[in-house]
């Protein structure tokens, strides 16, 4: 399924948060899902010692940048927004994230995905707790419902293959054309073709129309679990957003493509344009076939 790579440097802190899925998963497959791998490099500030490890995970936990809240002209709160691609920088193999080691030392870690699964679960870490209170980050994380391409976040040794240009295809000989088609499971296109010109046109059509999608890592959203906080949280003693809030779920009916919003026994139709503007907590994506 998915494999990330992860690197670290040490710091410190006492805060607990709700990051449950990517940092400390065990190093063996988690049935019934296939294993996911995470490489971790840890660097101690004093000695600059680094280590790299691979760990399995069942979900990717994403940290949401905390942004100040402002009020509009009418006194209402303006909730900030952050694109999902920015939040995913945690797994770009370059950006560092803070983490606390088991021995109490702080670390800096960086992660890199090595392989993506058929179903990808993203956990948005909205809640943080200390000994006095629990806080929720209300930032809206905007994301696409369809054709979400994660190719830039997957590390492939030697680099990701790039489709040849039309000019490069037309310059290939018959052997190279057939090898290109065979490499991508398209041997059938070369059968029953007599003339080289026909083979060239069939290969150009495949390279232009189909190959880019085959090489991409595109996903479609199938479910979105949200956590909505009531407007009076923080007033009159209501200070725990986790206890006072409520969960809802967006689910798509695949046969019709219709999206539904569900809460307990209440079900209603909704528009896909509204899903990416909700207080998402868990996102479930399915790989395009």
Secondary structure as GFF3:
##gff-version 3
##sequence-region A 1 289
A	DSSP	beta_strand	3	5	.	.	.	ID=ss1
A	DSSP	beta_strand	8	9	.	.	.	ID=ss2
A	DSSP	beta_strand	16	17	.	.	.	ID=ss3
A	DSSP	beta_strand	37	43	.	.	.	ID=ss4
A	DSSP	beta_strand	52	55	.	.	.	ID=ss5
A	DSSP	beta_strand	60	63	.	.	.	ID=ss6
A	DSSP	beta_strand	70	71	.	.	.	ID=ss7
A	DSSP	beta_strand	77	78	.	.	.	ID=ss8
A	DSSP	beta_strand	81	83	.	.	.	ID=ss9
A	DSSP	alpha_helix	84	87	.	.	.	ID=ss10
A	DSSP	three_ten_helix	88	91	.	.	.	ID=ss11
A	DSSP	beta_strand	97	100	.	.	.	ID=ss12
A	DSSP	beta_strand	106	109	.	.	.	ID=ss13
A	DSSP	beta_strand	119	125	.	.	.	ID=ss14
A	DSSP	beta_strand	127	129	.	.	.	ID=ss15
A	DSSP	beta_strand	134	136	.	.	.	ID=ss16
A	DSSP	beta_strand	140	142	.	.	.	ID=ss17
A	DSSP	beta_strand	148	149	.	.	.	ID=ss18
A	DSSP	three_ten_helix	151	153	.	.	.	ID=ss19
A	DSSP	alpha_helix	166	170	.	.	.	ID=ss20
A	DSSP	alpha_helix	174	183	.	.	.	ID=ss21
A	DSSP	three_ten_helix	187	190	.	.	.	ID=ss22
A	DSSP	alpha_helix	196	206	.	.	.	ID=ss23
A	DSSP	pi_helix	207	211	.	.	.	ID=ss24
A	DSSP	alpha_helix	212	215	.	.	.	ID=ss25
A	DSSP	beta_strand	218	228	.	.	.	ID=ss26
A	DSSP	alpha_helix	241	244	.	.	.	ID=ss27
A	DSSP	beta_strand	246	253	.	.	.	ID=ss28
A	DSSP	beta_strand	258	263	.	.	.	ID=ss29
A	DSSP	beta_strand	266	270	.	.	.	ID=ss30
A	DSSP	alpha_helix	272	275	.	.	.	ID=ss31
A	DSSP	beta_strand	280	287	.	.	.	ID=ss32
###
